[in-house]
Amino acid sequence: MAEHGGLKIVSLSHNMAAGKSHVGLVWESDPSQSLGLEVPFGCSLEQLPAEAERAVRALSTELASIAVSLRP
Protein backbone atom coordinates (compact mmCIF):
# COMPACT_ATOMS: atom_id res chain seq x y z
CA MET A 1 0.00 0.00 0.00
CA ALA A 2 1.34 3.44 -0.87
CA GLU A 3 2.40 5.87 1.84
CA HIS A 4 -0.16 8.66 2.08
CA GLY A 5 1.37 10.82 4.79
CA GLY A 6 -1.19 12.70 6.80
CA LEU A 7 -4.31 14.74 6.35
CA LYS A 8 -4.30 18.52 6.46
CA ILE A 9 -7.26 20.56 7.67
CA VAL A 10 -8.19 23.13 5.04
CA SER A 11 -11.64 24.33 6.06
CA LEU A 12 -14.25 24.51 8.78
CA SER A 13 -17.82 25.54 8.06
CA HIS A 14 -20.83 26.04 10.28
CA ASN A 15 -24.34 25.74 8.86
CA MET A 16 -26.38 27.80 11.30
CA ALA A 17 -29.75 26.77 9.85
CA ALA A 18 -28.99 23.05 10.04
CA GLY A 19 -26.97 23.26 13.26
CA LYS A 20 -24.08 21.31 11.72
CA SER A 21 -20.36 21.89 11.27
CA HIS A 22 -18.04 20.24 8.75
CA VAL A 23 -14.28 20.01 8.45
CA GLY A 24 -12.54 19.81 5.08
CA LEU A 25 -9.34 17.76 4.82
CA VAL A 26 -6.87 17.00 2.04
CA TRP A 27 -4.14 14.40 1.77
CA GLU A 28 -0.73 16.00 2.34
CA SER A 29 0.79 13.74 -0.32
CA ASP A 30 -1.94 14.50 -2.89
CA PRO A 31 -4.09 17.59 -2.28
CA SER A 32 -6.42 16.57 -5.11
CA GLN A 33 -7.79 13.91 -2.71
CA SER A 34 -10.19 15.46 -0.24
CA LEU A 35 -12.55 14.42 2.52
CA GLY A 36 -15.34 16.26 4.30
CA LEU A 37 -16.64 15.11 7.68
CA GLU A 38 -19.11 16.35 10.25
CA VAL A 39 -17.69 17.62 13.54
CA PRO A 40 -19.60 18.87 16.59
CA PHE A 41 -21.63 21.99 15.84
CA GLY A 42 -19.82 25.18 16.71
CA CYS A 43 -16.45 23.44 16.93
CA SER A 44 -13.74 26.02 17.63
CA LEU A 45 -10.38 26.24 15.89
CA GLU A 46 -8.73 25.11 19.11
CA GLN A 47 -10.92 21.97 19.26
CA LEU A 48 -10.72 21.27 15.54
CA PRO A 49 -7.60 19.04 15.28
CA ALA A 50 -8.88 16.64 17.95
CA GLU A 51 -12.44 16.63 16.60
CA ALA A 52 -11.22 16.11 13.02
CA GLU A 53 -9.07 13.18 14.10
CA ARG A 54 -11.99 11.71 16.05
CA ALA A 55 -14.21 11.98 12.94
CA VAL A 56 -11.54 10.38 10.72
CA ARG A 57 -11.07 7.47 13.17
CA ALA A 58 -14.85 6.95 13.42
CA LEU A 59 -15.12 6.84 9.62
CA SER A 60 -12.22 4.40 9.44
CA THR A 61 -13.91 2.09 11.95
CA GLU A 62 -17.20 2.28 10.08
CA LEU A 63 -15.57 1.56 6.72
CA ALA A 64 -13.63 -1.39 8.15
CA SER A 65 -16.90 -3.19 8.88
CA ILE A 66 -18.75 -2.42 5.63
CA ALA A 67 -19.18 -5.16 3.06
CA VAL A 68 -18.47 -4.16 -0.53
CA SER A 69 -20.50 -5.90 -3.22
CA LEU A 70 -21.44 -5.61 -6.84
CA ARG A 71 -25.17 -5.76 -7.34
CA PRO A 72 -26.62 -6.01 -10.83
C-alpha positions in Angstrom: 0.0 0.0 0.0 1.3 3.4 -0.9 2.4 5.9 1.8 -0.2 8.7 2.1 1.4 10.8 4.8 -1.2 12.7 6.8 -4.3 14.7 6.3 -4.3 18.5 6.5 -7.3 20.6 7.7 -8.2 23.1 5.0 -11.6 24.3 6.1 -14.3 24.5 8.8 -17.8 25.5 8.1 -20.8 26.0 10.3 -24.3 25.7 8.9 -26.4 27.8 11.3 -29.7 26.8 9.9 -29.0 23.1 10.0 -27.0 23.3 13.3 -24.1 21.3 11.7 -20.4 21.9 11.3 -18.0 20.2 8.7 -14.3 20.0 8.4 -12.5 19.8 5.1 -9.3 17.8 4.8 -6.9 17.0 2.0 -4.1 14.4 1.8 -0.7 16.0 2.3 0.8 13.7 -0.3 -1.9 14.5 -2.9 -4.1 17.6 -2.3 -6.4 16.6 -5.1 -7.8 13.9 -2.7 -10.2 15.5 -0.2 -12.5 14.4 2.5 -15.3 16.3 4.3 -16.6 15.1 7.7 -19.1 16.3 10.3 -17.7 17.6 13.5 -19.6 18.9 16.6 -21.6 22.0 15.8 -19.8 25.2 16.7 -16.4 23.4 16.9 -13.7 26.0 17.6 -10.4 26.2 15.9 -8.7 25.1 19.1 -10.9 22.0 19.3 -10.7 21.3 15.5 -7.6 19.0 15.3 -8.9 16.6 17.9 -12.4 16.6 16.6 -11.2 16.1 13.0 -9.1 13.2 14.1 -12.0 11.7 16.1 -14.2 12.0 12.9 -11.5 10.4 10.7 -11.1 7.5 13.2 -14.8 7.0 13.4 -15.1 6.8 9.6 -12.2 4.4 9.4 -13.9 2.1 12.0 -17.2 2.3 10.1 -15.6 1.6 6.7 -13.6 -1.4 8.1 -16.9 -3.2 8.9 -18.7 -2.4 5.6 -19.2 -5.2 3.1 -18.5 -4.2 -0.5 -20.5 -5.9 -3.2 -21.4 -5.6 -6.8 -25.2 -5.8 -7.3 -26.6 -6.0 -10.8 
